[in-house]
Amino acid sequence: MNPILLSILLGLTAAAANVFGGAVIVQKNWDRSYLRYFVALGAGFMLATALVEMVPESLALAGRNGALLLLGGYLLVHFFEHTITPHFHYGEEIHADEYLHSHRRVSVLFGLMIHAFFDGIAITAGFLISPWLGWIIFLAIFLHKIPEGFTVTSVMLASGLSKKRSWFASVLLGLATLAGVFTMAIGKHAVSYGLPVAAGVTIYVAASDLIPEVNREPGVKMALVVFIGVAALFVLDHLVHLH
């Protein structure tokens, strides 16, 4: 299949996961405990994918500039998620007083949309380089898309918005993901810039957003799921290269 068409189809799938994550939080009768496992599994798989697959490809494409772009992607997400918005974490938001002012919830939404945009960039950039890289990046991104939609909708609810308007925030994340897919598809000649920045974003989300959430959980169960996520990448790599 054409890599651009495949990127669009998988971008739609990732966007749908955002929307589903938002629906989980507005439907109170749905069990949300499994989302912790998605966070832990996604953290391990994303971190391994970024460091083992995306970083080497980025440096091969752009050399020293690739390292600078990686750092830029990392700092970009830090700026929007944790500098403009001091209180932010993945999961259900219970500190409603933090978001009584509309600029707080808008800053969270905008920060997550920046991150979602580069998810789309990463998916398309991966397929432009190789089918293996595209699929493995998509899987890494998909694993955290449901918790991401859950998080943004939870923040909107905590700020006092209605369920419908809160859920729409997860739709905006999905649209941002698709925007990234189409941007990289149109600007495919700039893949040597898009992949390194997206790799930096992915490292930040895995190491600075998701891993701290895993560390908040008591016991070792969630921590072990992170290692399962890491191991899954190497198992897939081994299976692919057997054929």
Protein Blocks (a to p, Z undefined) as FASTA:
>chain_A
ZZklmmmmmmmmmmmmmmmmmmmmmmmmbcfklmmmmmmmmmmmmmmmmmmmmmmmmmmm
nommlmmmmmmmmmmmmmmmmmmmmbacedjdfblmlmmpmklmmmmmmmmmmmmmmmmm
mmmmmmmmomklmmmmmmmmmmmmmmmmmmmmmmmmmnopafklmmmmmmmmmmmmmmmm
mmmmmmmmlmmmmmmmmmmmmmmmmmmmmmmmmmmpgcjklmmmmmmmmmmmmmmmmmmm
mZZ
